[in-house]
Amino acid sequence: MKKITLVIAAFAVAGSLMAQESRFSLGAEVAFPMGDFGKGTGIGIGGTLGFELPVSDKLGLMAQVGYISFAGKDFTVTTPFGSVTTKSDATGIIPIQVGAKYYFTDNQEGAYLGVLTGVHMTSVKVPEYDALGNSTGSKTKTNSNFALAPLVGFLIGENIDISLRYQLIFAKQETVAFNPVTFAVTTDSKTVTNSYLGLRIAYMFGQR
């Protein structure tokens, strides 16, 4: 009975300390798609909820979850009978990531470096065409992909957190090929790396 009481007391103390030291943040995000990802999507706007737990004077663990909507963009689809220009719908992404940040000062203020890893859940409407290039409608595709992001940031005072991350998303891309001689349609998939620059400006709640 005494051991159970001690365990309960230990968890209570640990929870109290965590509640005192942990901090939450609410941030606005602007995302700039890069490379091939930027060919089919425009600038993204969204927000994230963050959590940070200091584990030493300079090191902190963190977690983030949010939603980013990337605007649609004109792009060209090549068919055996020519090219078709169309506009993609908005792409919605839910980033769920955990990581760590290292401050250059002992009081966890000022500049820091960090890394985030997790998944990006993506939802997008993809237009479909037949072999002649005629639209056959669209379908919503959803998938979850591994993500990794190095980041740099600066904490102004105790509450304003500004960070810039280079987000990498490792996704599978499907390509469809049509053979006009045999009328065969083949599908192939490969792993591609989509990326964007994410600027986050957040307000932090809680006491250090």
N, CA, C and O of each residue as an XYZ file, in Angstrom:
832
protein
N       0.824     -1.195      0.000
C       0.000      0.000      0.000
C       0.864      1.253      0.000
O       0.568      2.229     -0.689
N       1.952      1.206      0.797
C       2.844      2.362      0.853
C       3.502      2.604     -0.501
O       3.661      3.747     -0.929
N       3.894      1.486     -1.189
C       4.534      1.632     -2.497
C       3.571      2.260     -3.498
O       3.954      3.123     -4.288
N       2.310      1.814     -3.454
C       1.312      2.378     -4.364
C       1.130      3.866     -4.098
O       1.026      4.671     -5.023
N       1.094      4.217     -2.802
C       0.948      5.624     -2.432
C       2.126      6.450     -2.923
O       1.950      7.565     -3.414
N       3.344      5.890     -2.787
C       4.536      6.603     -3.248
C       4.522      6.786     -4.761
O       4.893      7.846     -5.265
N       4.091      5.748     -5.487
C       4.025      5.852     -6.951
C       3.028      6.923     -7.367
O       3.308      7.739     -8.245
N       1.855      6.917     -6.725
C       0.842      7.926     -7.033
C       1.367      9.320     -6.729
O       1.153     10.257     -7.499
N       2.061      9.453     -5.593
C       2.623     10.748     -5.223
C       3.684     11.193     -6.219
O       3.760     12.372     -6.566
N       4.509     10.243     -6.684
C       5.555     10.579     -7.654
C       4.953     11.066     -8.962
O       5.421     12.043     -9.546
N       3.898     10.372     -9.423
C       3.237     10.799    -10.654
C       2.580     12.164    -10.471
O       2.573     12.982    -11.392
N       2.030     12.407     -9.290
C       1.392     13.691     -9.031
C       2.408     14.821     -9.060
O       2.153     15.882     -9.631
N       3.573     14.586     -8.435
C       4.633     15.604     -8.435
C       5.149     15.836     -9.845
O       5.343     16.979    -10.259
N       5.373     14.741    -10.594
C       5.873     14.868    -11.966
C       4.876     15.615    -12.842
O       5.254     16.456    -13.657
N       3.592     15.293    -12.660
C       2.576     15.985    -13.443
C       2.504     17.454    -13.104
O       2.299     18.295    -13.979
N       2.678     17.767    -11.803
C       2.667     19.168    -11.387
C       3.835     19.932    -11.986
O       3.671     21.052    -12.471
N       5.037     19.311    -11.950
C       6.213     19.965    -12.530
C       6.052     20.145    -14.033
O       6.423     21.182    -14.582
N       5.497     19.129    -14.699
C       5.309     19.223    -16.141
C       4.332     20.345    -16.472
O       4.528     21.094    -17.429
N       3.280     20.450    -15.666
C       2.292     21.495    -15.907
C       2.900     22.874    -15.712
O       2.528     23.819    -16.408
N       3.844     23.001    -14.762
C       4.465     24.290    -14.504
C       5.474     24.659    -15.581
O       5.581     25.828    -15.950
N       6.212     23.687    -16.090
C       7.297     23.986    -17.004
C       6.887     23.915    -18.468
O       7.478     24.599    -19.303
N       5.891     23.105    -18.795
C       5.507     22.956    -20.188
C       4.812     24.218    -20.685
O       4.216     24.972    -19.916
N       4.910     24.423    -22.005
C       4.316     25.604    -22.613
C       3.568     25.211    -23.880
O       3.959     24.288    -24.593
N       2.491     25.928    -24.140
C       1.724     25.741    -25.357
C       1.881     26.973    -26.242
O       2.159     28.070    -25.759
N       1.699     26.775    -27.530
C       1.791     27.903    -28.455
C       0.726     27.778    -29.527
O       0.354     26.677    -29.932
N       0.250     28.913    -29.974
C      -0.718     28.987    -31.063
C      -0.112     29.862    -32.143
O       0.182     31.035    -31.913
N       0.075     29.279    -33.338
C       0.805     29.999    -34.367
C       0.096     30.054    -35.702
O      -0.696     29.177    -36.045
N       0.401     31.114    -36.455
C      -0.048     31.250    -37.840
C       1.092     30.824    -38.755
O       2.260     31.080    -38.461
N       0.751     30.173    -39.864
C       1.768     29.648    -40.777
C       1.546     30.149    -42.198
O       0.417     30.262    -42.674
N       2.669     30.447    -42.860
C       2.680     30.706    -44.294
C       3.675     29.724    -44.898
O       4.825     29.657    -44.466
N       3.234     28.962    -45.897
C       4.073     27.914    -46.486
C       4.316     28.214    -47.962
O       3.383     28.500    -48.713
N       5.581     28.143    -48.365
C       5.972     28.427    -49.740
C       6.434     27.125    -50.399
O       7.539     26.658    -50.121
N       5.601     26.528    -51.274
C       5.976     25.259    -51.910
C       7.175     25.427    -52.821
O       7.351     26.469    -53.451
N       8.002     24.387    -52.886
C       9.232     24.441    -53.664
C       9.296     23.266    -54.638
O       8.605     22.262    -54.465
N      10.137     23.409    -55.663
C      10.380     22.325    -56.608
C       9.124     21.878    -57.330
O       8.265     22.693    -57.665
N       9.022     20.575    -57.566
C       7.866     20.016    -58.267
C       6.568     20.249    -57.506
O       5.506     20.391    -58.113
N       6.650     20.288    -56.178
C       5.460     20.538    -55.370
C       4.877     21.911    -55.682
O       3.661     22.099    -55.657
N       5.757     22.874    -55.978
C       5.309     24.220    -56.289
C       4.712     24.372    -57.671
O       4.071     25.385    -57.954
N       4.909     23.377    -58.553
C       4.346     23.461    -59.903
C       2.836     23.282    -59.911
O       2.148     23.808    -60.786
N       2.324     22.545    -58.942
C       0.892     22.283    -58.919
C       0.155     22.928    -57.770
O      -1.068     22.816    -57.688
N       0.868     23.606    -56.870
C       0.235     24.233    -55.716
C       0.760     25.643    -55.509
O       1.907     25.950    -55.833
N      -0.105     26.497    -54.962
C       0.290     27.856    -54.640
C       0.686     27.975    -53.180
O       0.921     26.971    -52.508
N       0.759     29.196    -52.695
C       1.162     29.462    -51.310
C       0.131     28.884    -50.340
O      -1.074     28.925    -50.593
N       0.630     28.345    -49.226
C      -0.240     27.758    -48.222
C      -0.414     28.664    -47.013
O       0.522     29.344    -46.592
N      -1.620     28.666    -46.459
C      -1.943     29.444    -45.260
C      -2.580     28.503    -44.245
O      -3.411     27.668    -44.602
N      -2.189     28.639    -42.975
C      -2.781     27.776    -41.964
C      -2.358     28.150    -40.561
O      -1.903     29.266    -40.307
N      -2.513     27.208    -39.659
C      -2.152     27.439    -38.272
C      -1.767     26.146    -37.587
O      -2.133     25.062    -38.041
N      -1.028     26.257    -36.497
C      -0.578     25.083    -35.752
C      -0.680     25.324    -34.251
O      -0.546     26.447    -33.764
N      -0.920     24.236    -33.543
C      -0.892     24.236    -32.086
C       0.374     23.516    -31.657
O       0.636     22.400    -32.105
N       1.160     24.142    -30.793
C       2.432     23.570    -30.385
C       2.506     23.301    -28.895
O       1.783     23.906    -28.103
N       3.388     22.385    -28.522
C       3.641     22.034    -27.124
C       5.141     21.897    -26.940
O       5.822     21.299    -27.773
N       5.659     22.450    -25.848
C       7.102     22.372    -25.582
C       7.343     22.021    -24.120
O       6.709     22.568    -23.218
N       8.281     21.091    -23.905
C       8.641     20.667    -22.556
C      10.147     20.763    -22.380
O      10.875     19.983    -22.994
N      10.647     21.697    -21.560
C      12.094     21.799    -21.330
C      12.616     20.559    -20.609
O      11.996     20.075    -19.663
N      13.761     20.051    -21.065
C      14.388     18.911    -20.402
C      15.754     19.281    -19.832
O      16.330     18.515    -19.060
N      16.273     20.443    -20.203
C      17.516     20.964    -19.640
C      17.536     22.466    -19.884
O      16.575     23.028    -20.408
N      18.638     23.118    -19.500
C      18.720     24.568    -19.661
C      18.658     25.001    -21.121
O      18.185     26.097    -21.423
N      19.131     24.150    -22.026
C      19.192     24.532    -23.435
C      18.365     23.647    -24.362
O      18.191     23.980    -25.534
N      17.859     22.538    -23.862
C      17.173     21.568    -24.715
C      15.701     21.450    -24.345
O      15.343     21.406    -23.168
N      14.860     21.402    -25.360
C      13.437     21.228    -25.138
C      12.831     20.264    -26.142
O      13.239     20.224    -27.303
N      11.847     19.481    -25.685
C      11.096     18.606    -26.575
C       9.845     19.338    -27.037
O       9.296     20.155    -26.298
N       9.391     19.053    -28.251
C       8.227     19.769    -28.763
C       7.369     18.871    -29.642
O       7.815     17.840    -30.145
N       6.123     19.299    -29.809
C       5.175     18.621    -30.686
C       4.302     19.684    -31.338
O       3.990     20.709    -30.731
N       3.913     19.425    -32.585
C       3.074     20.368    -33.312
C       2.035     19.623    -34.136
O       2.314     18.564    -34.699
N       0.837     20.186    -34.202
C      -0.215     19.673    -35.071
C      -0.971     20.874    -35.628
O      -1.167     21.865    -34.925
N      -1.394     20.790    -36.877
C      -2.067     21.934    -37.468
C      -2.751     21.598    -38.769
O      -2.990     20.434    -39.089
N      -3.064     22.651    -39.518
C      -3.695     22.494    -40.824
C      -3.192     23.602    -41.738
O      -3.157     24.770    -41.353
N      -2.801     23.221    -42.958
C      -2.329     24.176    -43.958
C      -3.078     23.919    -45.257
O      -3.162     22.780    -45.716
N      -3.623     24.982    -45.850
C      -4.322     24.873    -47.124
C      -3.491     25.558    -48.207
O      -3.240     26.762    -48.146
N      -3.066     24.767    -49.203
C      -2.305     25.299    -50.329
C      -3.266     25.633    -51.470
O      -4.101     24.810    -51.845
N      -3.146     26.833    -52.014
C      -4.027     27.276    -53.091
C      -3.795     26.458    -54.355
O      -2.707     25.924    -54.572
N      -4.835     26.366    -55.188
C      -4.700     25.682    -56.465
C      -3.870     26.501    -57.442
O      -3.619     27.688    -57.231
N      -3.452     25.842    -58.513
C      -2.566     26.497    -59.472
C      -2.750     25.870    -60.851
O      -3.013     24.673    -60.964
N      -2.610     26.690    -61.903
C      -2.695     26.166    -63.266
C      -1.531     25.218    -63.551
O      -0.390     25.490    -63.178
N      -1.835     24.105    -64.215
C      -0.775     23.190    -64.623
C      -1.196     22.498    -65.912
O      -2.369     22.528    -66.285
N      -0.242     21.879    -66.588
C      -0.472     21.265    -67.891
C      -0.383     19.748    -67.797
O       0.554     19.204    -67.214
N      -1.370     19.073    -68.378
C      -1.394     17.617    -68.442
C      -1.107     17.195    -69.877
O      -1.769     17.663    -70.803
N      -0.137     16.324    -70.070
C       0.231     15.851    -71.401
C      -0.463     14.529    -71.706
O      -0.379     13.581    -70.926
N      -1.152     14.473    -72.849
C      -1.818     13.255    -73.300
C      -1.254     12.869    -74.667
O      -0.555     13.672    -75.285
N      -1.536     11.668    -75.149
C      -1.042     11.262    -76.474
C      -1.554     12.149    -77.601
O      -1.006     12.134    -78.703
N      -2.622     12.935    -77.324
C      -3.212     13.757    -78.371
C      -3.021     15.248    -78.109
O      -3.696     16.075    -78.723
N      -2.126     15.592    -77.221
C      -1.849     16.994    -76.964
C      -1.801     17.308    -75.482
O      -1.852     16.414    -74.638
N      -1.701     18.592    -75.183
C      -1.602     19.057    -73.800
C      -2.887     19.759    -73.385
O      -3.539     20.428    -74.186
N      -3.228     19.591    -72.129
C      -4.421     20.210    -71.572
C      -4.007     21.028    -70.355
O      -3.336     20.524    -69.454
N      -4.414     22.300    -70.338
C      -4.116     23.170    -69.204
C      -5.337     23.252    -68.300
O      -6.444     23.520    -68.767
N      -5.141     23.026    -67.034
C      -6.233     23.059    -66.072
C      -5.728     23.657    -64.765
O      -4.549     23.990    -64.644
N      -6.609     23.790    -63.800
C      -6.230     24.343    -62.499
C      -6.543     23.332    -61.412
O      -7.641     22.778    -61.357
N      -5.578     23.103    -60.562
C      -5.770     22.161    -59.464
C      -6.603     22.785    -58.357
O      -6.625     24.005    -58.198
N      -7.286     21.943    -57.596
C      -8.006     22.412    -56.418
C      -7.025     22.626    -55.272
O      -5.856     22.248    -55.353
N      -7.521     23.236    -54.212
C      -6.673     23.459    -53.037
C      -6.251     22.128    -52.426
O      -7.008     21.158    -52.438
N      -5.050     22.097    -51.900
C      -4.517     20.911    -51.230
C      -4.495     21.148    -49.726
O      -3.883     22.106    -49.254
N      -5.155     20.287    -48.981
C      -5.168     20.408    -47.529
C      -4.185     19.446    -46.884
O      -4.158     18.260    -47.214
N      -3.383     19.956    -45.972
C      -2.374     19.135    -45.301
C      -2.505     19.286    -43.786
O      -2.618     20.396    -43.266
N      -2.488     18.153    -43.093
C      -2.475     18.149    -41.627
C      -1.114     17.628    -41.174
O      -0.878     16.420    -41.216
N      -0.207     18.519    -40.738
C       1.091     18.062    -40.232
C       0.997     17.660    -38.760
O       0.478     18.411    -37.934
N       1.499     16.477    -38.443
C       1.570     15.996    -37.061
C       3.020     15.591    -36.812
O       3.488     14.586    -37.346
N       3.734     16.382    -35.996
C       5.168     16.170    -35.858
C       5.639     16.363    -34.419
O       5.042     17.109    -33.642
N       6.719     15.674    -34.090
C       7.387     15.829    -32.798
C       8.867     16.073    -33.068
O       9.372     15.762    -34.147
N       9.552     16.631    -32.081
C      10.974     16.889    -32.283
C      11.612     17.531    -31.069
O      11.141     17.385    -29.941
N      12.692     18.243    -31.326
C      13.456     18.877    -30.253
C      14.053     20.177    -30.758
O      14.247     20.366    -31.959
N      14.341     21.072    -29.819
C      15.003     22.329    -30.172
C      16.140     22.595    -29.184
O      16.047     22.274    -27.999
N      17.205     23.185    -29.701
C      18.383     23.487    -28.887
C      18.601     24.991    -28.885
O      18.831     25.598    -29.931
N      18.526     25.590    -27.693
C      18.749     27.026    -27.535
C      20.237     27.304    -27.337
O      20.972     26.475    -26.800
N      20.661     28.471    -27.774
C      22.058     28.861    -27.616
C      22.315     29.575    -26.291
O      23.462     29.885    -25.970
N      21.261     29.838    -25.521
C      21.408     30.473    -24.213
C      20.813     29.566    -23.141
O      19.942     28.743    -23.426
N      21.289     29.722    -21.909
C      20.841     28.866    -20.813
C      19.407     29.146    -20.381
O      18.752     28.265    -19.824
N      18.905     30.358    -20.627
C      17.555     30.693    -20.179
C      16.493     30.423    -21.244
O      15.353     30.867    -21.109
N      16.862     29.698    -22.300
C      15.935     29.330    -23.369
C      15.239     30.546    -23.960
O      14.014     30.594    -24.074
N      16.049     31.520    -24.329
C      15.581     32.683    -25.064
C      16.501     32.898    -26.256
O      17.599     32.344    -26.313
N      16.052     33.694    -27.192
C      16.887     34.011    -28.345
C      16.865     32.927    -29.402
O      15.847     32.265    -29.606
N      18.003     32.745    -30.080
C      18.078     31.846    -31.236
C      18.124     30.378    -30.819
O      18.615     30.030    -29.745
N      17.600     29.531    -31.701
C      17.652     28.088    -31.468
C      17.623     27.343    -32.803
O      17.213     27.883    -33.830
N      18.068     26.097    -32.755
C      17.969     25.167    -33.875
C      17.080     24.005    -33.454
O      16.979     23.691    -32.268
N      16.437     23.369    -34.423
C      15.567     22.260    -34.071
C      15.310     21.333    -35.238
O      15.758     21.572    -36.360
N      14.582     20.273    -34.952
C      14.193     19.318    -35.986
C      12.833     18.738    -35.618
O      12.547     18.489    -34.446
N      12.002     18.526    -36.628
C      10.691     17.919    -36.452
C      10.567     16.707    -37.371
O      11.111     16.701    -38.475
N       9.861     15.695    -36.918
C       9.604     14.532    -37.760
C       8.226     13.978    -37.420
O       7.753     14.109    -36.291
N       7.592     13.362    -38.401
C       6.255     12.831    -38.184
C       5.594     12.487    -39.493
O       6.226     11.922    -40.386
N       4.313     12.826    -39.618
C       3.571     12.536    -40.839
C       2.855     13.790    -41.327
O       2.538     14.691    -40.550
N       2.610     13.822    -42.631
C       1.764     14.832    -43.254
C       0.585     14.101    -43.890
O       0.772     13.286    -44.794
N      -0.622     14.389    -43.424
C      -1.833     13.800    -43.990
C      -2.371     14.760    -45.048
O      -2.725     15.899    -44.743
N      -2.428     14.288    -46.296
C      -2.758     15.144    -47.433
C      -4.094     14.750    -48.040
O      -4.407     13.567    -48.175
N      -4.885     15.768    -48.407
C      -6.151     15.553    -49.088
C      -6.245     16.526    -50.256
O      -6.117     17.736    -50.074
N      -6.469     15.992    -51.460
C      -6.523     16.847    -52.652
C      -7.455     16.233    -53.685
O      -7.522     15.011    -53.825
N      -8.176     17.090    -54.410
C      -9.000     16.638    -55.522
C      -8.150     16.599    -56.783
O      -7.543     17.600    -57.164
N      -8.110     15.442    -57.426
C      -7.278     15.255    -58.616
C      -8.177     15.120    -59.842
O      -9.012     14.217    -59.892
N      -8.020     16.014    -60.845
C      -8.825     15.883    -62.061
C      -8.416     14.649    -62.856
O      -7.249     14.258    -62.851
N      -9.381     14.038    -63.538
C      -9.114     12.851    -64.340
C      -9.503     13.097    -65.795
O     -10.455     13.820    -66.085
N      -8.745     12.481    -66.703
C      -8.973     12.656    -68.134
C      -8.926     11.302    -68.823
O      -8.292     10.362    -68.343
N      -9.619     11.223    -69.975
C      -9.508     10.018    -70.780
C      -8.340     10.157    -71.745
O      -7.619     11.154    -71.709
N      -8.148      9.165    -72.608
C      -7.002      9.168    -73.513
C      -7.044     10.314    -74.505
O      -6.008     10.692    -75.052
N      -8.238     10.884    -74.750
C      -8.369     11.988    -75.701
C      -8.204     13.343    -75.036
O      -8.262     14.378    -75.700
N      -8.000     13.338    -73.726
C      -7.811     14.591    -73.010
C      -9.093     15.205    -72.506
O      -9.086     16.342    -72.032
N     -10.199     14.481    -72.595
C     -11.477     14.989    -72.114
C     -11.605     14.754    -70.610
O     -11.225     13.702    -70.097
N     -12.139     15.739    -69.923
C     -12.296     15.626    -68.478
C     -13.351     14.589    -68.130
O     -14.431     14.563    -68.720
N     -13.032     13.747    -67.179
C     -13.977     12.730    -66.705
C     -14.348     12.962    -65.243
O     -14.846     12.059    -64.569
N     -14.103     14.174    -64.761
C     -14.414     14.497    -63.380
C     -13.165     14.533    -62.510
O     -12.056     14.725    -63.007
N     -13.350     14.350    -61.240
C     -12.222     14.365    -60.301
C     -12.512     13.442    -59.134
O     -13.659     13.072    -58.883
N     -11.466     13.079    -58.434
C     -11.620     12.255    -57.242
C     -10.702     12.787    -56.149
O      -9.643     13.352    -56.424
N     -11.126     12.597    -54.912
C     -10.335     13.060    -53.776
C      -9.354     11.978    -53.353
O      -9.740     10.840    -53.085
N      -8.099     12.345    -53.299
C      -7.063     11.408    -52.878
C      -6.533     11.831    -51.515
O      -6.205     12.998    -51.304
N      -6.454     10.894    -50.609
C      -5.896     11.155    -49.282
C      -4.781     10.158    -49.011
O      -4.882      8.984    -49.366
N      -3.729     10.631    -48.386
C      -2.624      9.746    -48.013
C      -1.847     10.349    -46.864
O      -1.972     11.537    -46.564
N      -1.048      9.520    -46.230
C      -0.181      9.948    -45.132
C       1.255      9.612    -45.495
O       1.556      8.489    -45.899
N       2.138     10.591    -45.350
C       3.525     10.411    -45.755
C       4.475     10.842    -44.645
O       4.184     11.754    -43.870
N       5.614     10.165    -44.589
C       6.653     10.511    -43.622
C       7.198     11.906    -43.923
O       7.359     12.275    -45.086
N       7.479     12.675    -42.878
C       7.954     14.049    -43.045
C       9.114     14.333    -42.098
O       9.214     13.757    -41.015
N       9.984     15.232    -42.533
C      11.159     15.625    -41.750
C      11.447     17.091    -42.020
O      11.346     17.545    -43.160
N      11.809     17.840    -40.973
C      12.035     19.271    -41.150
C      13.092     19.806    -40.193
O      12.865     19.824    -38.984
N      14.247     20.245    -40.706
C      15.165     21.045    -39.892
C      14.613     22.463    -39.793
O      13.957     22.941    -40.719
N      14.872     23.127    -38.687
C      14.325     24.472    -38.516
C      15.272     25.351    -37.722
O      16.143     24.872    -36.995
N      15.076     26.651    -37.885
C      15.798     27.662    -37.123
C      14.769     28.658    -36.612
O      13.803     28.974    -37.307
N      14.976     29.153    -35.398
C      13.986     30.054    -34.839
C      14.580     31.045    -33.862
O      15.766     31.004    -33.532
N      13.712     31.941    -33.410
C      14.134     32.965    -32.450
C      12.960     33.248    -31.529
O      11.856     33.547    -31.984
N      13.209     33.152    -30.225
C      12.196     33.438    -29.219
C      12.408     34.852    -28.698
O      13.427     35.144    -28.074
N      11.443     35.725    -28.956
C      11.521     37.119    -28.531
C      10.854     37.244    -27.166
O       9.650     37.025    -27.030
N      11.646     37.599    -26.160
C      11.105     37.662    -24.812
C      10.689     36.283    -24.349
O      11.434     35.315    -24.506
N       9.501     36.191    -23.781
C       9.007     34.899    -23.301
C       7.833     34.368    -24.112
O       7.400     33.236    -23.893
N       7.305     35.165    -25.049
C       6.042     34.768    -25.653
C       6.011     34.698    -27.179
O       5.209     33.944    -27.731
N       6.844     35.447    -27.870
C       6.779     35.479    -29.331
C       7.827     34.540    -29.919
O       9.028     34.737    -29.734
N       7.356     33.524    -30.625
C       8.232     32.510    -31.213
C       8.129     32.580    -32.736
O       7.053     32.379    -33.300
N       9.246     32.863    -33.393
C       9.305     32.945    -34.853
C      10.258     31.868    -35.351
O      11.401     31.788    -34.899
N       9.791     31.042    -36.282
C      10.639     29.960    -36.786
C      10.448     29.784    -38.287
O       9.404     30.122    -38.846
N      11.479     29.249    -38.917
C      11.459     28.938    -40.343
C      11.970     27.517    -40.510
O      13.067     27.190    -40.058
N      11.179     26.675    -41.155
C      11.580     25.279    -41.329
C      11.578     24.898    -42.810
O      10.803     25.429    -43.607
N      12.455     23.976    -43.150
C      12.503     23.415    -44.499
C      11.852     22.045    -44.426
O      12.471     21.068    -44.005
N      10.593     21.989    -44.841
C       9.796     20.783    -44.672
C       9.963     19.833    -45.850
O       9.777     20.220    -47.004
N      10.314     18.593    -45.550
C      10.440     17.545    -46.556
C       9.320     16.534    -46.357
O       9.078     16.085    -45.236
N       8.632     16.170    -47.445
C       7.560     15.185    -47.406
C       7.896     14.091    -48.409
O       8.027     14.355    -49.605
N       8.034     12.874    -47.927
C       8.409     11.754    -48.790
C       7.134     11.028    -49.224
O       6.527     10.288    -48.450
N       6.744     11.258    -50.479
C       5.461     10.758    -50.974
C       5.652      9.839    -52.171
O       6.685      9.866    -52.841
N       4.632      9.025    -52.424
C       4.621      8.174    -53.613
C       3.839      8.874    -54.722
O       2.729      9.358    -54.503
N       4.424      8.920    -55.897
C       3.792      9.569    -57.045
C       3.464      8.522    -58.106
O       4.318      7.732    -58.508
N       2.220      8.533    -58.546
C       1.786      7.589    -59.569
C       1.776      8.263    -60.938
O       1.335      9.404    -61.071
N       2.261      7.555    -61.946
C       2.232      8.039    -63.324
C       1.494      7.018    -64.186
O       1.660      5.808    -64.029
N       0.684      7.532    -65.091
C      -0.104      6.677    -65.980
C       0.367      6.890    -67.409
O       0.452      8.026    -67.875
N       0.673      5.804    -68.105
C       1.138      5.871    -69.492
C       0.165      5.130    -70.401
O      -0.347      4.065    -70.055
N      -0.081      5.725    -71.586
C      -1.001      5.120    -72.558
C      -0.249      4.791    -73.838
O       0.415      5.649    -74.418
N      -0.359      3.547    -74.272
C       0.281      3.103    -75.509
C      -0.751      3.148    -76.636
O      -1.671      2.330    -76.647
N      -0.622      4.097    -77.600
C      -1.629      4.226    -78.662
C      -1.636      3.056    -79.636
O      -2.596      2.892    -80.389
N      -0.588      2.241    -79.636
C      -0.523      1.096    -80.549
C      -1.282     -0.094    -79.975
O      -2.103     -0.712    -80.653
N      -0.993     -0.404    -78.715
C      -1.640     -1.561    -78.081
C      -2.861     -1.174    -77.253
O      -3.593     -2.037    -76.768
N      -3.075      0.148    -77.093
C      -4.175      0.673    -76.279
C      -4.075      0.207    -74.825
O      -5.081      0.104    -74.122
N      -2.847     -0.070    -74.389
C      -2.625     -0.517    -73.009
C      -2.333      0.689    -72.115
O      -1.620      1.613    -72.508
N      -2.888      0.661    -70.927
C      -2.651      1.706    -69.929
C      -1.849      1.095    -68.784
O      -2.283      0.123    -68.165
N      -0.693      1.659    -68.507
C       0.166      1.143    -67.434
C       0.326      2.197    -66.345
O       0.366      3.396    -66.622
N       0.415      1.736    -65.121
C       0.579      2.623    -63.965
C       1.882      2.305    -63.256
O       2.201      1.143    -63.000
N       2.624      3.344    -62.946
C       3.899      3.174    -62.254
C       3.944      4.140    -61.074
O       3.330      5.206    -61.121
N       4.654      3.781    -60.037
C       4.775      4.651    -58.864
C       6.231      4.760    -58.444
O       7.012      3.821    -58.597
N       6.579      5.922    -57.913
C       7.922      6.153    -57.421
C       7.855      7.098    -56.234
O       6.884      7.837    -56.069
N       8.884      7.069    -55.415
C       8.948      7.944    -54.249
C       9.549      9.282    -54.641
O      10.634      9.343    -55.219
N       8.834     10.353    -54.323
C       9.312     11.700    -54.611
C       9.381     12.484    -53.306
O       8.729     12.139    -52.320
N      10.172     13.526    -53.320
C      10.308     14.383    -52.144
C       9.685     15.739    -52.432
O      10.228     16.527    -53.206
N       8.546     16.010    -51.809
C       7.934     17.329    -51.899
C       8.471     18.190    -50.761
O       8.804     17.680    -49.691
N       8.552     19.479    -50.993
C       9.130     20.341    -49.962
C       8.475     21.716    -49.977
O       7.948     22.169    -50.993
N       8.525     22.359    -48.824
C       8.083     23.749    -48.729
C       8.792     24.426    -47.561
O       9.242     23.774    -46.619
N       8.879     25.738    -47.649
C       9.411     26.551    -46.556
C       8.242     27.017    -45.702
O       7.313     27.646    -46.208
N       8.286     26.713    -44.419
C       7.206     27.084    -43.527
C       7.634     28.158    -42.538
O       8.537     27.945    -41.728
N       6.980     29.309    -42.608
C       7.237     30.405    -41.668
C       6.134     30.403    -40.621
O       4.954     30.518    -40.952
N       6.518     30.274    -39.365
C       5.552     30.201    -38.262
C       5.803     31.327    -37.276
O       6.925     31.516    -36.806
N       4.748     32.077    -36.964
C       4.801     33.116    -35.937
C       3.777     32.739    -34.875
O       2.579     32.679    -35.148
N       4.259     32.486    -33.664
C       3.383     31.931    -32.633
C       3.471     32.727    -31.336
O       4.461     33.400    -31.051
N       2.398     32.620    -30.569
C       2.372     33.185    -29.212
C       2.384     32.026    -28.228
O       1.576     31.104    -28.334
N       3.306     32.076    -27.268
C       3.468     30.989    -26.309
C       2.764     31.308    -24.993
O       2.813     32.432    -24.495
N       2.109     30.287    -24.447
C       1.409     30.410    -23.176
C       2.115     29.560    -22.121
O       2.683     28.512    -22.429
N       2.072     30.024    -20.881
C       2.662     29.261    -19.792
C       3.953     29.878    -19.305
O       4.569     30.696    -19.988
N       4.353     29.470    -18.106
C       5.563     29.982    -17.477
C       6.683     28.963    -17.574
O       6.452     27.757    -17.476
N       7.902     29.457    -17.767
C       9.066     28.566    -17.807
C       9.553     28.287    -16.403
O      10.526     27.556    -16.222
